[in-house]
Amino acid sequence: MEFREIIEKRRAVKFFDPNKDVPEDLIRKLVEMATKAPSNLNSQP
């Protein structure tokens, strides 16, 4: 997938289904990836 396609397909989610379970390992992977994302002015809070 090209960057242009990613930008065109992005969207804001305003509703989350409270009945849908999210596996614990997926949450851990997402948090791990988020900690590696760049921070504002490299502040790394």
N, C-alpha and C positions, 0 to 999 in steps of 0.2 A: 504494500500500500504506500502510495506517495504522500508526501506532506500535504499537498493540496487537497487530496481526498480526505485526509484526517480532519483538516480544518472545515471542509464543507459538510462533513457528517457529524461534527460535534453538536451537542445540545445541552441545555440546562435541564436538569431533572427536578421537577417540583413536587413529585409524588413518589413515595416509596411504599411498597407493599409490606405492611407489618407482618403478614402471614408467610412471607418467603424467608426461609432460613438461609443464612450465609455460613458456610463451613468455617470453623475456627482457623484451619490452616490457611484459607484464603485471606482472612483478616490479617493474620500474622505476616503473610507475604506482602500484602498491600502496605502495611505499616513499615515493613523493612524497606520497600521501594521508596516510600515517601521520605524516609530519613536520608535517602541518598540524593534526593532532588535538590537543586540549587536553592539557596535562600537569598532573601533580599540583601544586597550589599555584603554577601557572604557572612551574615550575622550568626548563622547556625544556632538558633535558639534551642 
